Amino acid sequence: MDWQTLIAAGIVIVTLTIFLVRLVRPQQRGGCGHDCGCGKK
């Protein structure tokens, strides 16, 4: 294997890892937590 193949395989592995972590990790909801001082109740 040459170095370009190893770099390409590494990029694919890192990308797949990021997608899998984001898929498994629970989604955090954005918005006000009622302690931000925005005045919403």
Order of alpha helices (4+ residues) and beta strands (2+ residues): alpha
